[in-house]
Amino acid sequence: MHAHPTSGVAPFDINSIFRAHGQQFRRQHRLSREQHRALDDLERCRTSALGGHLYRCKHCAAEVALYNSCLNRHCPTCQAPAQLRWVEQRKLRLLPTDYFHLVFTLPAALRPLALRCRRPIFDLLFAAAAQTLLTLGGDPKRLGASIGFTLVLHTWKKDLQFHPHVHGIVSGGGLDLHADRWKAARRNYLFPGKVLSRLFRGKFLAGLIDLHNSGALTGIDQPALLNLIRSVRNLDWVVFAKRPFGGPEQIVRYLGLYTHRVAISNSRLLDVHDDRITFRTRGEGTCSISPDEFIRRFVQHVLPDRFVKIRHYGLLAPSHVNTHLKRAQQLLSQQPQSPELNHEDVQAQSRTTNPEPPSTDHLPRCPHCGQRALIRLTTKQHSAYHHHSGAPRPDT
């Protein structure tokens, strides 16, 4: 497999790996229905199998056929437009306040169970993280308010190994119990790390027992489950917390980086051969594995059918959008601007007043000059082009 010669385009793409090795992988591995569908979609993405249209580049005047995208949520090449739409929608539900970034992670000993029982364990991970935040937010000794937050599930490490965790963006404050006052958290502190960790651990393990009693956990009997719980109940569960820099609009973009991210992007591929794939991990680190192992790691992160990986809670819950959320926005709009705005906050507010032109990062590049300047030709132009040039017409 060779690098793409076009300027500005990632030299390798993940979909080509699946096209080259997907059939052999299917013969050697047992896959779920969702994994089969993901592989099928990614192999066909932007090929003649899905049809396409003819475009002309405004920069170099080249005419090129571009094929349609698969739109599978696990496809590395199909997420940018969906991410941009999501960010624009979330701006309408923006709380003009400070935010904190939190990450709730399952211990390594629980990962095999999560891999085997994806849907119930992922649901429990969301529930335990959400209950932890809602409980601490509503505690009069902590904040005593209804906070708002969004949680996003990720299941991977940088080397594509299975590592389920949820990212959250949490408002730095909330509505008091009577919904007549906004109670702000301290700018550099939300909740104590140890308290977050222990409460999250307790709620998850209690939920794990409930799942077993309901019959939702397959392949594990009660003695094995109790041994597993004993092995993790005295560990310090990792809950990472920090205050992200920037203003509220930056926070939405910041979260947008997480909502539509897949296990690996094309830009991280460093070298692709028939027997070896090398990609960037963290910092200057790299990982080299066989194509079979690359696909095996990738399909671990295919989510169950219709599983919702982005969820909103508290003030941001769908049931509160037209009530508590609007009240919070109203109260925050009446507050004086904080004198402690940092440089990034000022820049973000300037962009809100003088918005930047819409991003073109999601638009396709011209394969000849590398510019994002392609315009779709009309049917008449399309027919004339094929009549005079003899260029192959994409399937429609």
VENUR-V669427 format. One record per backbone hydrogen bond with DSSP energy under -1.0 kcal/mol. NH is the residue of the N-H (numbers start at 1). CO is the residue of the C=O. Records with the same first field share a line. If there is no record, write none. Layout:
NH: CO + CO
This chain:
4: 11
9: 6
18: 14
19: 15
20: 16
21: 17
22: 18
25: 21
26: 22
27: 23
28: 24
29: 25
36: 32
37: 33
38: 34
39: 35
40: 36
41: 37
42: 38
43: 39
44: 40
45: 41
46: 68
47: 44
50: 47
51: 48
52: 395
53: 66
55: 64
56: 375
57: 62
58: 373
61: 57
64: 55
66: 53
68: 51
75: 72
78: 75
83: 79
84: 80
85: 81
86: 82
87: 83
88: 84
89: 85
90: 86
91: 87
92: 89
93: 90
94: 91
97: 95
100: 170
101: 242
102: 168
103: 240
104: 166
105: 238
106: 164
110: 107
111: 108
114: 110
115: 111
116: 112
117: 113
121: 117
122: 118
123: 119
124: 120
125: 121
126: 122
127: 123
128: 124
129: 125
130: 126
131: 127
132: 128
133: 129
134: 130
135: 131
136: 132
137: 133
138: 134
142: 139
143: 139
144: 139
145: 137
146: 175
149: 313
150: 169
151: 311
152: 167
153: 309
154: 165
157: 161
160: 157
163: 155
165: 154
166: 104
167: 152
168: 102
169: 150
170: 100
171: 148
172: 98
173: 171
174: 183
175: 146
176: 181
179: 176
183: 174
185: 172
189: 186
196: 192
197: 193
198: 194
199: 195
200: 196
201: 197
202: 198
203: 199
204: 200
205: 201
206: 202
207: 203
208: 204
209: 205
210: 206
211: 207
212: 208
213: 209
214: 210
215: 212
216: 211
225: 221
226: 222
227: 223
228: 224
229: 225
230: 226
231: 227
233: 229
235: 232
240: 103
242: 101
251: 247
252: 248
253: 249
254: 250
255: 251
256: 252
257: 253
258: 255
259: 255
260: 256
268: 265
269: 266
270: 278
271: 278
273: 276
277: 289
278: 271
279: 287
280: 268
281: 285
285: 282
287: 279
289: 277
294: 290
295: 291
296: 292
297: 293
298: 294
299: 295
301: 298
302: 299
307: 304
311: 151
313: 149
315: 147
316: 313
317: 314
320: 317
323: 320
325: 320
327: 323
328: 324
329: 325
330: 326
331: 327
332: 328
333: 329
335: 332
346: 342
347: 343
348: 344
349: 345
350: 346
351: 347
352: 348
353: 349
354: 350
363: 360
366: 371
370: 366
373: 371
375: 56
377: 54
382: 378
383: 379
384: 380
385: 381
386: 382
387: 383
388: 384
389: 385
390: 386
